[in-house]
Amino acid sequence: MNTGRLLAWLTAPLVGVVVLGMLAVWLFKALLGLAFYLLVGALVAGGAVYLYRKAKRAVEPGSRNRRRIEAAAETYRMRNR
């Protein structure tokens, strides 16, 4: 009877520590994965904003590309009269 009680008192804390460790590792992986996905999402969104601004600036009024587009459109309109 005392041997069973001693065995229970020795194994219960060990099992508790193992379960607590497994839970901590799982929680750490989940938080690290969430942080990784947030970082990747922020990089993708930032890159999209950067490309949008760069493209918008490339065809703003007075830029070389805008003048080329307008000249081509005018040539096309004059040719198809």
C-alpha positions in Angstrom: 0.0 0.0 0.0 2.7 2.5 0.9 4.8 1.4 -2.2 1.9 2.3 -4.5 1.4 5.7 -2.8 5.1 6.4 -3.0 5.2 5.5 -6.7 2.2 7.8 -7.4 3.8 10.7 -5.5 7.0 10.2 -7.6 5.5 9.8 -11.0 2.7 12.4 -10.8 5.1 15.4 -10.7 7.2 13.9 -13.6 4.1 13.4 -15.7 3.0 17.0 -14.9 6.3 18.4 -15.8 6.4 16.5 -19.1 2.8 17.6 -20.0 3.6 21.2 -19.0 6.7 21.1 -21.2 4.8 19.8 -24.2 2.2 22.5 -23.7 4.9 25.2 -23.6 6.6 23.9 -26.7 3.3 23.8 -28.6 2.4 27.4 -27.5 5.8 28.7 -28.4 5.6 27.1 -31.9 2.1 28.6 -32.4 3.2 32.1 -31.3 6.3 31.9 -33.5 4.3 30.7 -36.5 1.8 33.6 -36.0 4.6 36.1 -35.8 6.1 34.6 -39.0 2.8 34.9 -40.9 2.4 38.5 -39.7 5.9 39.4 -40.8 5.3 37.8 -44.3 1.9 39.6 -44.6 3.4 42.9 -43.7 6.2 42.4 -46.2 3.8 41.5 -49.0 1.5 44.5 -48.2 4.5 46.9 -48.0 5.8 45.6 -51.3 2.4 46.1 -52.9 2.2 49.6 -51.7 5.8 50.3 -52.9 5.0 49.0 -56.4 1.7 50.9 -56.6 3.4 54.2 -55.7 6.2 53.5 -58.1 3.8 52.7 -60.9 1.7 55.7 -60.1 4.7 58.0 -60.1 5.9 56.6 -63.4 2.7 57.7 -65.3 1.9 61.0 -63.4 1.3 64.1 -65.5 4.5 65.5 -66.9 6.5 62.3 -66.7 8.2 60.9 -69.8 6.0 57.8 -69.8 2.8 59.9 -69.6 4.0 62.1 -72.5 4.7 58.9 -74.6 1.3 57.5 -73.8 -0.4 60.7 -74.7 1.6 61.0 -78.0 0.8 57.5 -78.9 -2.9 58.0 -78.2 -2.9 61.2 -80.3 -1.1 59.5 -83.2 -3.7 56.6 -83.0 -6.6 59.1 -83.1 -5.2 61.0 -86.0 -4.5 57.9 -88.0 -8.0 56.5 -87.5 -10.0 59.6 -88.6 
